[in-house]
Structure formats: C-alpha cells, structure tokens
Amino acid sequence: MSIILAKNTDTLEIIQLLKRCAMELQKQDIFQWNEEYPSLEIIEKDIQLKQMYLLKSDEKIIGTIVLSPLKDVEYDAIHWKNSDHKAVYIHRLAVDPQQQKKGYAQQLMDFAENHAATQQYDSIRLDTFSQNKRNQQFYSKRGYLQMGDIYLPAQSKFPFYCFEKLIFTTSNARS
C-alpha cells in the first residue's frame, strides 16, 4: 500500500473510480457528484498541478485525495478560524466502493494531515455534501469543525458544509 502523486497515465483509472463512487452515492440517494462533476478536465488539472494523490495497492488505485493550496472563490463567504494563516484544501476524497469500510479513507486523511503539518500549513479545509451524513460524521470524529455552508449549483441545490481543522506545527505553536 502506498500513497503517491497521480500521473497523466492514471487519468482513465481515476475517472472510472470516481464514476463508480458517484453511482454508489446515488444508490444511497446522495447526489453530490454527477455527470459534470468531477470532470476529466478537473482531474487533468489536479494532476498537472501535482495536487492529486493516489492510494495504490499492487498498482491498482484504491482511493484518491486532492491537497490544494488554492482557495476556491466559493470559500470566501466562510469565516474560517484561521483566516490569516496558510491553509490546504481537500477535494475529491474517494475510495473505490468495493474497498470501502476498510480504513482507506482514514489512511488518506492521515496522509493529508501529515502533509499539512510537514508543509507548515496551519489548517485543513474541506467541504462535504449536506445530504451525506456519513461524511459529516467521519470528519467530525477526526476533529474537524463545521464552519458554514456554501452552494455549488452545478452539483446540487442542497448546500455543502465547510469544515476546518487546525494543524499545530512548530510555526504556529507560538501564535
């Protein structure tokens, strides 16, 4: 099991995994991902920016996570705990439906939190669909606090809840 940066040659397998995840969510009446999102263009950009990581086992992609220093404009409306500090944003955390409930999402989040600390980020921010109670519980149990709501009309008429977790590093321990 390893977590590595995604490469262009991984694109097709990533899209297939994300589509399987979207279909699995839809079976549970959770419509956070659709035909337009996440798109091939978004995945290609994640790879180009070197911000998409893959959890692989025997060369097979088990899961994905995007760790981006770029703040989406939708997040401007949120009153973050550390508005003045350096944050990393998580997007497109996904685990193959056949591999779920085996701790792989926890492994990806452990990786994200370690990455944030070693890269001197002060917090991790993300959003999760308001209709996905399981995800909300997942993040809450990891110490993420709900900070507000945003709307992503291309994905759903329902809000997305924004979460944040402060990361304590030597750079922010004094502040």
C-alpha positions in Angstrom: 0.0 0.0 0.0 1.4 3.4 -1.0 0.3 7.0 -1.5 1.8 8.7 -4.5 1.3 11.6 -6.8 -1.1 10.9 -9.7 0.4 10.8 -13.2 -1.2 11.5 -16.6 -1.3 7.8 -17.3 -3.6 7.3 -14.2 -6.3 9.6 -15.6 -8.6 7.0 -17.1 -8.5 4.8 -14.0 -9.1 7.8 -11.7 -12.2 8.9 -13.7 -13.6 5.3 -13.7 -13.1 5.1 -9.9 -14.8 8.5 -9.3 -17.7 7.5 -11.6 -18.1 4.2 -9.5 -18.1 6.3 -6.4 -20.7 8.7 -7.8 -23.0 5.7 -8.8 -22.6 4.2 -5.3 -23.6 7.5 -3.7 -26.6 7.8 -6.0 -27.7 4.4 -4.9 -27.8 5.8 -1.4 -29.8 8.9 -2.6 -26.7 11.1 -2.2 -26.4 13.2 -5.3 -23.2 15.2 -4.6 -21.4 14.1 -7.8 -22.9 13.9 -11.2 -22.1 13.6 -14.9 -20.4 17.1 -14.9 -18.5 16.7 -11.6 -15.8 15.6 -11.2 -14.9 16.0 -14.8 -12.0 14.8 -16.9 -10.8 18.4 -17.1 -10.7 18.8 -13.3 -8.8 15.6 -12.9 -6.3 16.6 -15.6 -5.8 19.9 -13.8 -5.3 18.2 -10.4 -2.6 16.0 -12.0 -0.9 19.0 -13.8 -0.8 21.0 -10.5 0.7 18.0 -8.7 -2.1 18.1 -6.1 -3.8 14.7 -6.6 -2.6 11.7 -4.6 -3.5 8.1 -5.1 -3.7 5.3 -2.6 -2.5 2.2 -4.6 -2.2 -1.4 -3.8 -0.5 -3.7 -6.3 -0.6 -0.9 -8.9 -4.4 -0.7 -8.6 -5.9 2.7 -7.5 -7.9 2.2 -4.2 -8.5 5.9 -3.5 -7.8 9.5 -4.3 -7.4 12.8 -2.5 -6.5 16.3 -3.7 -4.5 18.5 -1.4 -4.5 22.0 -2.9 -3.1 25.3 -1.6 -5.6 27.1 -3.8 -8.7 28.6 -2.2 -11.9 28.3 -4.3 -13.9 31.5 -4.6 -16.9 29.8 -3.0 -14.9 29.6 0.3 -14.7 33.4 0.5 -18.1 33.5 2.3 -16.9 31.3 5.1 -15.5 32.8 8.4 -12.6 30.4 8.9 -10.9 30.0 12.3 -7.5 30.9 10.9 -8.4 33.5 8.3 -4.9 34.9 8.3 -3.0 31.7 8.0 -1.8 29.2 5.4 -4.4 26.5 4.7 -4.6 23.4 2.5 -7.9 22.4 0.9 -9.0 18.8 0.5 -11.1 17.9 -2.6 -12.3 14.6 -4.2 -11.5 12.2 -1.4 -12.8 8.9 -2.8 -12.3 5.2 -2.1 -13.4 2.5 -4.5 -16.8 1.3 -3.4 -15.5 -2.3 -3.3 -12.8 -1.2 -0.9 -14.8 1.0 1.4 -15.1 0.4 5.2 -11.6 -0.9 5.4 -9.9 2.2 6.8 -8.6 3.5 3.5 -10.3 6.9 3.8 -8.7 7.2 7.3 -5.3 6.4 5.7 -5.8 9.2 3.1 -6.8 11.7 5.8 -3.8 10.6 8.0 -1.6 11.3 4.9 -3.3 14.7 4.3 -2.9 15.8 7.9 0.8 14.7 8.0 1.3 16.5 4.7 -0.3 19.7 6.1 2.0 19.6 9.2 5.2 18.8 7.3 4.5 21.6 4.7 3.8 24.1 7.5 0.1 24.6 6.8 -1.9 25.9 9.8 -5.2 24.3 8.9 -7.0 21.9 6.6 -10.3 22.9 5.0 -12.8 21.0 3.0 -16.5 20.8 2.2 -18.8 17.9 2.3 -22.4 17.5 0.9 -25.1 18.3 3.4 -27.0 15.2 2.5 -24.0 12.9 3.2 -24.3 12.3 6.9 -21.7 9.6 6.9 -19.0 12.0 5.6 -20.0 14.7 8.2 -19.6 12.2 11.0 -16.3 11.0 9.5 -14.8 14.5 9.5 -16.3 15.4 12.9 -14.8 12.3 14.5 -11.4 13.4 13.2 -11.7 16.8 14.9 -13.0 18.9 12.0 -15.3 21.7 12.9 -18.2 22.8 10.8 -17.7 26.5 9.8 -20.5 27.3 7.4 -22.3 26.5 4.2 -21.6 27.1 0.5 -23.7 26.3 -2.6 -22.3 24.6 -5.7 -25.3 24.8 -8.1 -23.6 22.7 -10.8 -23.6 19.8 -8.3 -26.7 20.2 -6.2 -29.4 22.5 -5.0 -28.5 21.5 -1.4 -25.7 23.2 0.5 -22.2 21.8 1.2 -20.9 22.1 4.7 -17.4 23.5 5.1 -15.1 22.0 7.8 -11.8 23.1 9.2 -9.2 21.5 11.4 -6.3 23.4 12.9 -2.9 21.8 12.4 -0.4 22.5 15.1 3.1 22.8 13.8 6.2 24.5 15.2 5.4 27.6 13.0 2.0 28.2 14.6 2.5 26.9 18.1 3.8 30.3 19.2 1.0 32.3 17.6 
